[in-house]
Amino acid sequence: MAAGGDGVAQQAELRRIEGNACFKKARLGAAIDCYTEAIALCPNVAVYWMNRALCHFRRKEWAKVEADSRRALALDATLVKGHYLLGCALLDKEEFSLAIKEFEKALNLLKSENSTDKMAEDVWQVLAKAKYLDWEKHSTERVWRIQSLKEACESALQEHHFLSDTLVEDSDGSSNEYSEQIKLLSEVFIKATLADTPVDVKAVPDYLCCQITFEIFRDPVITPSGVTYERAVLLEHLDKVGNFDPVTREPLKEHQLVPNLAIKEAVQAYLKEHSWAYKLNC
């Protein structure tokens, strides 16, 4: 029986290898067929489900991406690509909060593996997009509710002063109590919507942005020279340009980089209060 089981597993692997070859040639339909055969032979191998999900991802068949990535993650919850693909499928369904959770799981797994793979950048990009869209959705709802409340308050205030016969201006043309209250009410509601009002990119404090990309920090590191950069961008500079600090030109090696936790916390606090800023990085 064991020998027969090994034979089935070998056949499944051959189908996977064939599917990978088809995928590289962009023959997605043929690749899906191969992965489907592999799944039929060995349904408890997570990578078969994930590979097929990746084919559906390329075709933007989101319902199938969600189904296959969920099956893959049920078998192996540590699959970074599984969480990434599921997040993308949920993002397409506009289930932003659930998509955010999947992208964050993928990022946490990459961090635990100390990965510097491009995958981290891809995940961050869609995470930023999901967080911005989630903010935009809830922001629109909040602004509508606040506007409705403002109109109700103005109507109630007008009715009160009408019944009190205090709607008219004072005889000298100066504002009366009603107009002053309307002005104050307007100021209160303007302040209430400030968090939901995007501002110019220049409003983001410089110290929260990388000096190379001018984007908000995601994984800031500080050099011996005291300059803070985005880790992935600085590593690319060290690899492709040379072992020196881009700003100070001082000699620099990767092992000298130290996470700037203070800046990272400041960025997280800023984005929590100004979620519209996620759009700057997506």
Salt bridges, closest charged atoms under 4 A:
GLU13 OE1 - ARG16 NH2 2.92
GLU18 OE1 - ARG15 NH2 3.13
GLU37 OE1 - ARG15 NE 3.67
GLU61 OE1 - HIS56 ND1 2.87
GLU61 OE2 - ARG59 NH1 3.78
GLU66 OE2 - ARG70 NE 3.09
GLU66 OE1 - LYS93 NZ 3.26
ASP68 OD2 - ARG52 NE 2.70
ASP68 OD2 - HIS56 NE2 3.61
GLU95 OE2 - LYS93 NZ 3.45
GLU102 OE1 - HIS83 ND1 2.75
GLU102 OE2 - LYS105 NZ 3.66
GLU104 OE2 - LYS131 NZ 3.20
GLU121 OE1 - ARG218 NH2 2.59
ASP122 OD1 - LYS118 NZ 2.74
ASP134 OD1 - HIS138 ND1 3.32
GLU154 OE2 - LYS150 NZ 2.71
ASP196 OD1 - ARG142 NH2 2.52
GLU215 OE1 - ARG218 NH1 3.46
ASP219 OD2 - ARG231 NE 2.83
GLU236 OE2 - LYS240 NZ 3.24
